[in-house]
């Protein structure tokens, strides 16, 4: 899905997009740029293309100056959101819960259509000889890697589904690994460093369609559905840019249409047909599981 879209800026520095002309009543120039960020769940080059495109599109639609700031890890995204250094962040389910609990006044803005019924996929190295199955118990004896420790689709929910089938999610030989991202998980399983791993289905599908999955990696199982990624807006952005900002951003995301070529470019990078409205209560299950696993206190 990401192939064919050029990077918007030099990868070593944040993307800053200003509209060619501000719309009447916009907050552009009155309170500084809107700084967006995201959990680093994929290859940095992929993220730079994605959020550079988003910054340009959002600036054009809202009349705001929009800057993308990359972060080093999941925890940094939550921390920078709490301190107000990031205004609008694309969080996973777990990091979104963490961010909202640590930042009073934070608001959920939107999620993709695929996020209300999201899935993870377990993958194995072909050397294991395991055929695809709904039975997760054979994974217990394999060297296994998750993604980031605070990833919803790469750690939290897979651990939950493993435990539901009686597999200790921390009991893999030598202990589980944590690759740091979904792309890294694919690389580690392909190399044989780990015999099995788990990643989010959207990344698996996009890499498979692009022919970027090593033949040594095969799909083993798909989890049940859960709510996942969503945009969260910090209160400091509303203070700076005005009370209409949440509505502006929700209107922007929900107004993206595959019928418009520019909008389609954004949606395609997100692996979605559209963005939809959502609310904090949709992530209650994730919050409960996070508390049970000690990832939310």
C-alpha positions as CSV (number, residue, x, y, z in Angstrom):
1,X,0.0,0.0,0.0
2,X,2.9,2.4,0.7
3,X,4.7,1.7,-2.6
4,X,4.6,4.5,-5.1
5,X,4.2,7.4,-2.7
6,X,7.4,9.4,-2.4
7,X,8.7,10.6,1.0
8,X,7.6,14.1,1.6
9,X,10.8,15.4,3.3
10,X,14.2,14.5,4.4
11,X,13.9,11.6,6.8
12,X,16.2,13.1,9.4
13,X,14.0,16.0,10.3
14,X,10.3,16.5,11.1
15,X,7.8,17.3,8.4
16,X,6.2,20.7,8.5
17,X,3.3,21.6,6.2
18,X,1.7,25.0,5.9
19,X,-1.4,25.6,3.9
20,X,-1.0,27.8,0.8
21,X,-3.8,30.0,2.2
22,X,-5.6,29.8,5.5
23,X,-9.3,29.3,5.5
24,X,-11.5,31.9,7.1
25,X,-11.7,31.4,10.9
26,X,-8.8,28.9,11.0
27,X,-6.3,29.0,13.8
28,X,-3.3,29.0,11.5
29,X,-0.6,31.3,12.7
30,X,-2.4,32.2,15.9
31,X,-1.0,29.5,18.2
32,X,1.8,27.8,16.5
33,X,1.7,24.6,14.5
34,X,-0.3,21.5,15.3
35,X,2.4,18.9,16.1
36,X,1.4,15.3,15.2
37,X,3.1,12.1,16.1
38,X,2.6,8.3,16.1
39,X,3.8,5.2,17.9
40,X,6.8,3.8,15.9
41,X,5.1,0.5,15.0
42,X,6.6,0.2,11.5
43,X,9.8,0.9,9.5
44,X,10.8,4.6,9.9
45,X,10.7,5.1,6.1
46,X,7.1,3.9,6.0
47,X,6.2,6.2,8.8
48,X,7.8,9.2,7.2
49,X,5.8,8.7,4.0
50,X,2.6,8.2,5.9
51,X,2.7,11.1,8.3
52,X,4.3,13.5,5.7
53,X,1.3,12.8,3.5
54,X,-1.1,13.2,6.5
55,X,0.5,16.5,7.5
56,X,0.1,17.9,4.0
57,X,-3.5,16.7,3.7
58,X,-4.5,18.0,7.1
59,X,-2.9,21.4,6.5
60,X,-4.8,21.8,3.2
61,X,-8.1,20.8,4.7
62,X,-8.0,22.7,8.0
63,X,-5.9,25.8,7.3
64,X,-3.6,24.8,10.1
65,X,0.2,24.6,10.1
66,X,0.9,20.9,10.7
67,X,4.2,19.4,11.8
68,X,5.1,15.7,12.1
69,X,7.6,14.8,14.8
70,X,9.0,11.2,14.8
71,X,9.6,9.5,18.2
72,X,12.0,6.7,19.2
73,X,9.6,4.3,21.0
74,X,6.1,3.8,22.2
75,X,6.8,5.2,25.7
76,X,8.2,8.4,24.2
77,X,4.9,9.0,22.3
78,X,3.0,8.7,25.5
79,X,5.4,10.9,27.4
80,X,5.6,13.7,24.8
81,X,1.9,13.7,24.5
82,X,1.6,14.2,28.3
83,X,4.1,17.1,28.3
84,X,2.4,18.8,25.4
85,X,5.2,18.3,22.9
86,X,2.9,16.3,20.7
87,X,-0.6,17.6,20.1
88,X,-2.3,14.9,18.1
89,X,-1.0,11.3,18.2
90,X,-1.9,8.1,16.4
91,X,-1.9,5.6,19.3
92,X,-2.6,1.9,19.5
93,X,-5.3,0.8,21.9
94,X,-3.0,0.4,24.9
95,X,-0.9,3.5,24.4
96,X,-4.1,5.5,23.8
97,X,-5.4,4.3,27.2
98,X,-2.1,5.1,28.8
99,X,-2.0,8.6,27.2
100,X,-5.6,9.5,28.2
101,X,-5.0,8.3,31.8
102,X,-1.9,10.4,32.1
103,X,-3.3,13.5,30.3
104,X,-6.6,14.8,31.8
105,X,-8.7,16.5,29.1
106,X,-7.3,14.4,26.2
107,X,-10.0,13.5,23.6
108,X,-10.4,10.6,21.2
109,X,-10.8,12.0,17.7
110,X,-11.3,9.1,15.2
111,X,-10.3,5.6,14.3
112,X,-10.1,3.7,11.0
113,X,-13.0,1.5,9.9
114,X,-10.7,-1.6,10.4
115,X,-9.9,-0.6,14.0
116,X,-13.4,-1.5,15.4
117,X,-12.7,-5.1,14.4
118,X,-8.9,-5.4,14.4
119,X,-6.9,-8.6,14.5
120,X,-3.3,-9.8,15.1
121,X,-1.7,-12.7,13.3
122,X,0.7,-15.3,14.6
123,X,3.4,-16.2,12.1
124,X,5.9,-19.0,12.1
125,X,9.1,-19.9,10.3
126,X,8.5,-22.6,7.7
127,X,11.2,-24.6,9.4
128,X,8.8,-25.4,12.3
129,X,6.7,-27.5,9.9
130,X,3.5,-26.2,11.5
131,X,0.5,-25.9,9.3
132,X,-2.0,-23.0,9.8
133,X,-4.3,-23.7,12.7
134,X,-6.6,-22.1,15.3
135,X,-4.8,-24.0,18.0
136,X,-2.2,-21.7,19.7
137,X,-0.8,-24.4,22.1
138,X,2.0,-25.6,19.7
139,X,3.5,-22.2,19.9
140,X,4.3,-22.7,23.6
141,X,7.5,-24.7,22.8
142,X,8.9,-22.2,20.2
143,X,11.3,-19.3,20.5
144,X,8.8,-16.5,20.2
145,X,8.8,-12.7,19.8
146,X,6.3,-10.0,20.3
147,X,6.6,-6.5,18.9
148,X,6.9,-3.6,21.4
149,X,6.0,-4.5,25.0
150,X,3.3,-1.8,25.0
151,X,1.9,-2.7,21.5
152,X,-1.8,-3.6,21.6
153,X,-1.7,-5.8,18.4
154,X,1.9,-6.9,18.8
155,X,1.9,-7.8,22.5
156,X,-1.1,-7.1,24.7
157,X,-4.0,-8.7,22.8
158,X,-1.8,-11.7,21.6
159,X,-0.8,-12.4,25.2
160,X,-4.5,-12.3,26.1
161,X,-5.5,-14.7,23.3
162,X,-2.6,-17.1,24.2
163,X,-3.7,-17.1,27.9
164,X,-7.2,-17.9,26.8
165,X,-5.9,-21.1,25.3
166,X,-3.8,-22.0,28.3
167,X,-0.5,-20.8,26.9
168,X,1.6,-18.8,29.4
169,X,2.3,-15.6,27.4
170,X,5.7,-15.2,29.2
171,X,6.6,-18.9,29.3
172,X,8.3,-19.3,25.9
173,X,11.8,-21.0,25.9
174,X,14.3,-18.4,27.1
175,X,11.4,-16.0,27.6
176,X,9.7,-14.0,24.9
177,X,11.5,-11.5,22.7
178,X,10.4,-7.9,22.0
179,X,11.3,-6.9,18.5
180,X,10.2,-3.3,18.8
181,X,8.0,-3.1,15.7
182,X,5.9,-5.3,13.4
183,X,8.4,-5.1,10.5
184,X,11.2,-6.2,12.9
185,X,9.1,-9.2,14.0
186,X,8.8,-10.3,10.4
187,X,12.5,-10.0,9.9
188,X,13.4,-11.9,13.1
189,X,11.1,-14.8,12.2
190,X,12.3,-14.9,8.6
191,X,15.9,-15.1,9.8
192,X,15.2,-17.9,12.3
193,X,16.3,-15.8,15.3
194,X,12.8,-16.6,16.5
195,X,10.7,-19.5,15.3
196,X,7.4,-17.6,15.8
197,X,6.0,-14.2,16.4
198,X,3.0,-12.0,16.3
199,X,2.1,-8.7,14.5
200,X,-0.9,-6.7,13.5
201,X,-2.9,-8.0,10.6
202,X,-2.9,-4.7,8.6
203,X,0.9,-4.7,8.4
204,X,0.9,-8.4,7.5
205,X,-1.6,-7.8,4.7
206,X,0.1,-4.7,3.3
207,X,3.6,-6.4,3.3
208,X,2.2,-9.6,1.8
209,X,0.4,-7.7,-1.0
210,X,3.6,-5.8,-1.7
211,X,5.6,-9.0,-1.9
212,X,7.8,-8.0,1.0
213,X,7.2,-11.0,3.2
214,X,10.1,-13.5,3.2
215,X,8.9,-16.9,1.9
216,X,10.4,-18.4,5.2
217,X,7.5,-16.7,7.1
218,X,4.0,-18.1,6.9
219,X,0.7,-17.2,8.6
220,X,-0.2,-19.5,11.4
221,X,-3.3,-18.1,13.1
222,X,-5.5,-15.1,13.4
223,X,-6.8,-13.7,16.7
224,X,-10.3,-12.6,17.6
225,X,-11.4,-9.0,17.0
226,X,-10.8,-6.0,19.3
227,X,-10.7,-2.2,19.0
228,X,-7.2,-0.8,18.4
229,X,-5.6,2.3,16.8
230,X,-7.1,5.8,17.2
231,X,-6.2,9.5,17.1
232,X,-6.0,11.3,20.4
233,X,-5.9,15.1,20.8
234,X,-4.2,16.8,23.8
235,X,-5.8,19.6,25.8
236,X,-2.9,22.0,25.2
237,X,-3.7,22.0,21.5
238,X,-7.2,23.1,22.2
239,X,-6.0,25.8,24.5
240,X,-3.6,27.2,21.8
241,X,-5.7,26.7,18.7
242,X,-9.2,27.1,19.8
243,X,-12.3,25.1,21.0
244,X,-13.3,24.3,17.4
245,X,-10.1,22.2,16.9
246,X,-11.6,18.9,18.0
247,X,-14.5,19.3,15.6
248,X,-12.2,20.5,12.8
249,X,-10.0,17.4,13.1
250,X,-13.0,15.0,13.4
251,X,-14.5,16.6,10.4
252,X,-11.3,16.2,8.5
253,X,-10.8,12.5,9.3
254,X,-14.4,11.5,8.8
255,X,-14.5,13.5,5.6
256,X,-11.7,11.6,3.9
257,X,-13.1,9.8,0.9
258,X,-11.8,7.2,-1.5
259,X,-13.6,9.1,-4.2
260,X,-11.0,11.9,-3.9
261,X,-7.5,11.0,-5.2
262,X,-5.7,13.0,-2.5
263,X,-7.8,11.6,0.3
264,X,-7.4,8.1,-1.2
265,X,-3.6,8.4,-0.9
266,X,-4.0,9.1,2.9
267,X,-6.5,6.3,3.4
268,X,-4.4,3.8,1.4
269,X,-1.4,4.5,3.6
270,X,-3.5,3.7,6.6
271,X,-4.9,0.5,5.0
272,X,-8.4,1.8,5.4
273,X,-11.5,2.7,3.4
274,X,-12.5,5.5,5.8
275,X,-12.2,6.9,9.3
276,X,-15.1,6.6,11.7
277,X,-16.2,8.1,15.0
278,X,-15.1,6.4,18.2
279,X,-15.1,7.0,21.9
280,X,-13.0,6.1,24.9
281,X,-15.3,3.4,26.2
282,X,-14.4,1.3,23.1
283,X,-11.1,0.6,24.7
284,X,-12.4,-0.5,28.1
285,X,-11.4,-4.1,27.4
286,X,-7.9,-3.1,26.5
287,X,-7.7,-1.1,29.7
288,X,-8.8,-4.1,31.8
289,X,-6.4,-6.5,30.2
290,X,-3.6,-3.9,30.5
291,X,-4.3,-3.7,34.2
292,X,-4.3,-7.5,34.6
293,X,-1.0,-7.7,32.9
294,X,0.5,-4.9,34.9
295,X,1.0,-2.6,31.8
296,X,-1.4,0.0,33.2
297,X,-1.4,1.2,36.8
